[in-house]
Amino acid sequence: PEEELQQIQASQHQILDPQQQIQDSQPQSQDPQQQIQDSHQQIQDSRQQIQDSRQQIQDSRQQIQDSHQQIQDSQPQIQDPQHQIQDEHQQLQGPHQQLQNAHEQHLHEVYSHHKPYQEQPLALHQHHHAEAQAAQLRHPSHLEVISNSELHASTEPQHPLPYHRHFVEHALPPPRLEPLPPTMPHPTERSFHSLI
């Protein structure tokens, strides 16, 4: 009976083994499907990574474009002070040129005014002398003043403006000197004279 029992148990194991084999074969049959699903998931993940990389590339390009735009926007700001300096310099050149022209015109007028006196000093002196003589004839009582003015004109350097005529015509006669009263002797002098 024991041997039969052992045979029965052995036969049961043989019967159970195919079922176990079937159960063991089912996960093996399911593994390829899981592998396929995992592969699909990996492909999707790869596609997502590619899209993320493309987005990063686009963001980088946008940043580069923004940087270029900022550089272009900053260039007019850099150029504007240079234009302002040039404009201010141009504006300052206008009044400076006007002042220079006025100064040159003033020098020309002064030179043209003094030029006849500088080129003809002898004739000018003779002209002044003739005017002084004519003034003598008009004012015979002022001969001494006229002669003094002529002496003064001959000793002083020639002035570009004819001031001798003005001096002669408007000269006043010399004041009349009245005799001074006799001074009283000093007290010491009187005492000395009294002693004498």
DARAVEN-V754962 format. One record per residue. N is the residue number from 1. SS is DSSP state (alpha for helix, beta for strand, coil for the rest). Layout:
BEGIN
n->(N	N)
ss->(SS	SS)
END
This chain:
BEGIN
n->(1	2	3	4	5	6	7	8	9	10	11	12	13	14	15	16	17	18	19	20	21	22	23	24	25	26	27	28	29	30	31	32	33	34	35	36	37	38	39	40	41	42	43	44	45	46	47	48	49	50	51	52	53	54	55	56	57	58	59	60	61	62	63	64	65	66	67	68	69	70	71	72	73	74	75	76	77	78	79	80	81	82	83	84	85	86	87	88	89	90	91	92	93	94	95	96	97	98	99	100	101	102	103	104	105	106	107	108	109	110	111	112	113	114	115	116	117	118	119	120	121	122	123	124	125	126	127	128	129	130	131	132	133	134	135	136	137	138	139	140	141	142	143	144	145	146	147	148	149	150	151	152	153	154	155	156	157	158	159	160	161	162	163	164	165	166	167	168	169	170	171	172	173	174	175	176	177	178	179	180	181	182	183	184	185	186	187	188	189	190	191	192	193	194	195	196)
ss->(coil	alpha	alpha	alpha	alpha	alpha	alpha	alpha	alpha	alpha	alpha	alpha	alpha	alpha	alpha	alpha	alpha	alpha	alpha	alpha	alpha	alpha	alpha	alpha	alpha	alpha	alpha	alpha	alpha	alpha	alpha	alpha	alpha	alpha	alpha	alpha	alpha	alpha	alpha	alpha	alpha	alpha	alpha	alpha	alpha	alpha	alpha	alpha	alpha	alpha	alpha	alpha	alpha	alpha	alpha	alpha	alpha	alpha	alpha	alpha	alpha	alpha	alpha	alpha	alpha	alpha	alpha	alpha	alpha	alpha	alpha	alpha	alpha	alpha	alpha	alpha	alpha	alpha	alpha	alpha	alpha	alpha	alpha	alpha	alpha	alpha	alpha	alpha	alpha	alpha	alpha	alpha	alpha	alpha	alpha	alpha	alpha	alpha	alpha	alpha	alpha	alpha	alpha	alpha	alpha	alpha	alpha	alpha	alpha	alpha	alpha	alpha	alpha	alpha	alpha	alpha	alpha	alpha	alpha	coil	alpha	alpha	alpha	alpha	alpha	alpha	alpha	alpha	alpha	alpha	alpha	alpha	alpha	alpha	alpha	alpha	alpha	alpha	coil	alpha	alpha	alpha	alpha	alpha	alpha	alpha	alpha	alpha	alpha	alpha	alpha	alpha	alpha	alpha	alpha	coil	coil	coil	coil	coil	coil	coil	alpha	alpha	alpha	alpha	alpha	alpha	alpha	coil	coil	coil	coil	coil	coil	coil	coil	coil	coil	coil	coil	coil	coil	coil	coil	coil	alpha	alpha	alpha	alpha	alpha	alpha	alpha	alpha	alpha	coil)
END
